[in-house]
Amino acid sequence: MSQYDPNRGRRNNDGPPDLDELFRRLNQKLARLLGAKPAGGGAPEPDSKFAFKGGALTIVGVVAAIWLASGLYVVDAREEGVVLRMGSYNRTTESGLQWHLPYPFEKVEIVNLTEVRSIEVGYRSSAKNRVPEESLMLTQDQNIIDVQLSVQYDVIDPKAFLFNNASDDRDAKDIVKQAAETAIREEVGRSKVDFVLNEGRAQLAANTQRLMQSILDRYGVGVRIAKVNINDVQPPEQVSAAFDDAIKAGQDKDKLRNEGLAYANEVIPKAKGFAARLLEEAQGYKQKVVANAEGDASRFKQVLPEYNKAPKVTRDRLYFDMMQQIMSSTTKVVVDQKGGNNLLYLPLDKLIQATNPGASLPTAPATPAAAQPEAAPATPSAPAASSNPTRGGGREVTRGRDFGGQ
């Protein structure tokens, strides 16, 4: 036979293999796989009915294996799986390879717990894209302001997140957004416009976050508010110029107040120090006056028994002591003579310098000058009048000098 015989490989010289033969061979192979043996132990005789049943069972087994394998799923470490049986919650699965009854008995919802979701209130994507129906709010003092904020949140309870709101994340965002609008409007309504515009942003954000979390917890949404950011707070465009003037006035007020506090911090310590010194001086003066009074009282108590013994002598002695104390601090004496209209002027300092040019006026003279009615004027005859007293005034001077010299 030629190598290139065109009839080579053909069983019959009438065309390609019969399709019935191919189908019969396929059924024989499936029968052997299923363990079927022909009667008599010889070569297997194909039975079309038996082969068809065996092939159907094989197909059913493959389909069943694929159906059971469809229940396999993988949960990431950042996720949790919520298994629903006939639409109702059944269990929550952790990370790893898991399996559930295939559809339509069970299905699984994968919830990401670490993803930080966010919503925007009062704007969309940019601060210029304002949404007035969300951002315009009324303060406690009846002023309208424009507030824009963003809220970041995550899921802490997959079951509550899926069953206590709607079935998809979009509806959960709507719930969080409504809670954010409710909370921020309540907090702004409790505050005055100056507080919201200036120093109260941080406190306003903290209060809004706390109130939002309280609202969502009451509804059991299974969401945790991570952070609330007050992106922009400003008055409406129609009154922005007036608000700018008010803010500038407030800044000037703070500046002047700080300057006043600085001046007060500088002056008050000095005033306190001066007051302390005055208090110390007053205490010293008080102690001095009290000591003098106590000394005078003590001397009076000592003199009182002597006065009771000899009143006249004691009176004269007190008088002379007083006159000596007064006259010891003066340098000029004017004496009024008894029974006459003349006044004697005694310049003691000049007399002492004339008598002894090198001497100075003594601070405590022995003779009281007021007790010298007959003292001579500043003439050469003055010493004689002093040495030979013949009148009452001279005698008084003599007694005064003798008494003072005792």
Secondary structure, DSSP 8 states (H G I E B T S, - for coil): --TT-TTTT-SSTTSS--HHHHHHHHHHHHHHHTT---TTSSS----HHHHHHHHHHHHHHHHHHHHHHTTEEEE-TTEEEEEEETTEEEEEE-SEEEE--TTTTEEEEEEESS--EEEEESBSSSTTSB-HHHHEEE-TTS-EEEEEEEEEEEES-HHHHHHSS-SSHHHHHHHHHHHHHHHHHHHHHHS-HHHHHTTTHHHHHHHHHHHHHHHHHHHT--EEEEEEEEEEEE--GGGHHHHHHHHHHHHHHHHHHHHHHHHHHHHHHHHHHHHHHHHHHHHHHHHHHHHHHHHHHHHHHHHHHHHHH-HHHHHHHHHHHHHHHHHTT-SEEEEE-TTSS-EEEEEHHHHHHHH-TT----SS-SS-GGG-TT---SSTTHHHHHHS--SHHHHHHHHHHHHHH-
